[in-house]
């Protein structure tokens, strides 16, 4: 949970309101098809009158709602297929009372059955198609390894959604052939995607973004 940042001239409300955890199943041997398991969505507290929510396929996710429970059905599959792009839509909604600028930090990584992050495998094999052609810009300087940071170029009004910042998810086929000492590197691993939305007020917007994010949109 990020805190409220304050300066003598104005107050900047910066917060991580929404965290999405997507769990997409276990990777088995090369011939095995992983199965879909969904993770949890965890919404955090509102601060003053600046609020955001993560929106999945037009639906606001709050509390412990399960995510992507219809991902396979919506894409015509019963089992998750390695190498297939599964369409989805993740966006940010302004659920507060004032106009906002938003950014999203997306993390994609691998976990073992115990829920521990595995650091010696390649997070880039979790391929996310980002909606950079519709208002989102990737901050290349802040994006590295499992983390991608995106800024939305427009302010969003109360009740308004951004365009989608994730359009599809694909597990690269290389996971089925990565072998070390005759063991599959991704055997029994799950992948996780987290999305964290931050917002600042549009009043004194450039100062707010510079103070909170170190840059403007």
C-alpha positions in Angstrom: 0.0 0.0 0.0 1.5 3.3 -1.0 1.0 6.3 1.2 -0.3 9.8 0.6 2.5 12.1 -0.5 2.4 15.7 0.7 4.2 18.9 -0.4 3.9 22.5 1.0 2.1 23.8 -2.0 -0.5 21.1 -2.6 -1.6 17.6 -1.6 -0.9 14.7 -4.0 -3.1 11.6 -3.5 -1.1 8.6 -4.8 -2.4 5.2 -4.0 -2.4 1.6 -5.1 -6.1 1.0 -5.1 -6.4 -2.2 -7.1 -4.2 -5.2 -7.3 -5.1 -8.0 -9.7 -3.7 -11.5 -9.2 -4.2 -13.8 -12.1 -3.4 -17.5 -11.8 -3.4 -19.5 -15.0 -2.5 -23.0 -14.1 0.3 -25.5 -13.8 2.8 -26.2 -16.5 3.6 -29.9 -16.9 5.8 -32.0 -19.2 6.0 -31.1 -22.9 3.0 -33.2 -23.9 0.8 -32.0 -21.0 -1.7 -29.2 -21.2 -1.8 -27.0 -18.2 -5.1 -26.4 -16.5 -6.6 -23.1 -15.5 -6.8 -22.0 -12.0 -7.9 -18.5 -11.1 -6.4 -16.2 -8.5 -7.9 -13.5 -6.3 -8.5 -9.9 -6.8 -7.7 -7.8 -3.8 -9.1 -4.2 -3.6 -7.6 -1.9 -1.1 -8.8 1.3 0.6 -10.1 4.5 -0.8 -8.4 7.8 -0.1 -10.3 11.1 -0.1 -12.2 11.5 -3.3 -9.6 9.8 -5.6 -10.5 6.2 -6.3 -9.8 3.7 -9.1 -10.8 0.1 -9.8 -9.5 -2.6 -12.1 -12.1 -3.5 -14.7 -12.0 -6.9 -16.3 -14.0 -7.3 -19.5 -16.3 -4.4 -18.4 -16.8 -5.7 -14.8 -15.3 -4.0 -11.8 -13.5 -6.6 -9.6 -13.7 -6.1 -5.9 -13.1 -8.1 -2.7 -12.0 -11.7 -3.3 -13.8 -12.1 -6.7 -12.2 -14.8 -8.9 -10.6 -13.6 -12.1 -10.7 -15.0 -15.6 -13.1 -17.8 -14.6 -14.5 -17.7 -18.1 -11.2 -17.2 -20.0 -11.2 -20.6 -21.6 -14.9 -20.7 -22.5 -14.7 -17.2 -23.9 -11.9 -18.3 -26.1 -13.4 -21.6 -27.1 -11.2 -24.0 -25.1 -11.6 -26.4 -22.2 -7.9 -26.5 -21.3 -5.3 -23.9 -21.5 -3.1 -24.2 -24.6 0.5 -23.2 -24.6 1.2 -20.8 -27.4 -2.3 -19.5 -27.8 -3.2 -15.9 -27.2 -6.2 -15.7 -24.8 -8.1 -12.5 -25.3 -9.1 -10.5 -22.3 -9.5 -6.8 -21.4 -8.0 -5.1 -18.3 -8.7 -1.4 -17.8 -8.9 1.2 -15.1 -12.1 2.9 -14.0 -12.3 6.3 -12.2 -14.6 5.4 -9.3 -13.9 8.7 -7.5 -15.4 12.2 -7.7 -12.7 14.1 -9.6 -10.7 13.8 -12.8 -7.6 11.6 -12.5 -4.4 10.7 -14.3 -3.5 7.0 -13.9 -0.6 4.7 -14.4 -0.5 0.9 -14.1 2.4 -1.3 -12.9 2.1 -4.9 -14.3 4.2 -7.7 -13.0 4.4 -11.2 -14.6 6.3 -14.0 -12.9 6.4 -17.7 -12.1 5.6 -19.4 -8.8 6.0 -22.9 -7.5 3.3 -25.0 -5.8 4.2 -23.5 -2.4 3.4 -20.0 -3.7 7.0 -18.9 -3.7 8.3 -16.8 -6.6 10.8 -18.6 -8.7 13.6 -16.3 -9.8 15.7 -18.6 -12.1 13.1 -18.9 -14.9 12.2 -16.4 -17.6 9.3 -14.1 -16.9 9.3 -12.9 -20.5 7.7 -16.3 -21.5 4.5 -14.9 -20.0 3.6 -12.7 -22.9 1.1 -9.9 -22.4 -0.2 -7.9 -25.3 -0.3 -4.3 -24.0 -2.8 -1.8 -25.4 -0.2 0.8 -26.2 -2.0 1.9 -29.3 -5.0 3.3 -27.5 -3.6 5.9 -25.0 -1.2 3.8 -23.0 2.5 4.3 -23.2 5.1 2.0 -21.7 7.8 3.6 -19.5 10.8 1.8 -20.9 13.1 3.3 -18.2 11.0 1.8 -15.4 10.1 -1.5 -17.1 12.5 -4.4 -16.5 12.3 -8.1 -16.1 8.9 -9.0 -14.7 7.7 -5.4 -14.4 6.1 -3.2 -17.0 5.0 0.3 -16.2 2.4 2.1 -18.3 1.0 5.6 -18.3 -2.4 6.7 -19.7 -2.0 9.8 -21.8 -5.5 11.2 -21.0 -7.3 12.2 -17.9 -10.3 10.1 -17.0 -13.5 11.6 -15.6 -15.5 10.1 -12.8 -17.2 6.9 -14.0 -15.0 6.7 -17.1 -12.8 3.8 -18.1 -9.4 3.9 -19.7 -8.9 1.8 -22.8 -7.6 -1.7 -22.2 -4.0 -2.0 -20.9 -3.8 -5.8 -21.4 -5.5 -7.3 -24.5 -4.3 -10.9 -24.3 -2.2 -13.4 -22.4 0.0 -16.1 -24.0 2.3 -18.7 -22.5 5.3 -19.0 -24.9 5.8 -22.4 -26.4 9.4 -22.4 -25.2 8.2 -23.4 -21.7 7.6 -26.9 -23.1 11.1 -27.4 -24.4 13.2 -25.7 -21.7 15.2 -28.5 -20.0 18.0 -28.5 -17.5 19.7 -31.7 -16.4 16.8 -33.7 -18.1 14.2 -31.8 -16.0 11.7 -29.4 -17.5 12.4 -26.0 -16.1 8.7 -25.0 -15.9 7.3 -28.3 -14.7 4.7 -27.8 -12.0 5.1 -24.0 -12.1 2.3 -21.5 -12.2 2.4 -18.0 -13.7 1.1 -14.9 -12.0 0.2 -11.5 -13.4 -0.3 -8.6 -11.0 -1.7 -5.2 -12.0 -1.5 -2.2 -9.7 -3.3 1.1 -10.5 -2.1 4.4 -9.2 -3.8 7.8 -9.7 -3.1 11.5 -9.1 -5.5 14.4 -9.3 -5.6 16.5 -12.4 -5.5 19.8 -10.4 -1.9 21.0 -10.6 -1.6 17.8 -12.7 2.0 18.2 -13.9 3.3 19.0 -10.4 1.3 16.1 -9.0 2.7 13.6 -11.6 6.2 15.0 -11.2 6.0 14.7 -7.4 4.4 11.3 -7.3 5.9 9.6 -10.4 8.9 11.7 -11.3 7.5 12.5 -14.7 4.4 13.8 -16.5 2.3 11.8 -19.0 
